[in-house]
């Protein structure tokens, strides 16, 4: 078992902040049942990019990348689905 180092702490902090940033948009999209201010093209590209970051994290076995991108993929996928469904 390895110990948590400063690089991991920075990774977890960065992951927490960037992942948490999606919660207000996901909540607003759910609450209003629309995603008018969200670009479909941007969210498709972004969601695919997040999926690739998740794959990368899994391949190199770095937990801050895996955890944050798994959660961000769920949130971005939700917003993308709402954009497709309600627009």
Helices and strands as residue ranges (DSSP letters): H 6-32, H 40-60, H 63-86
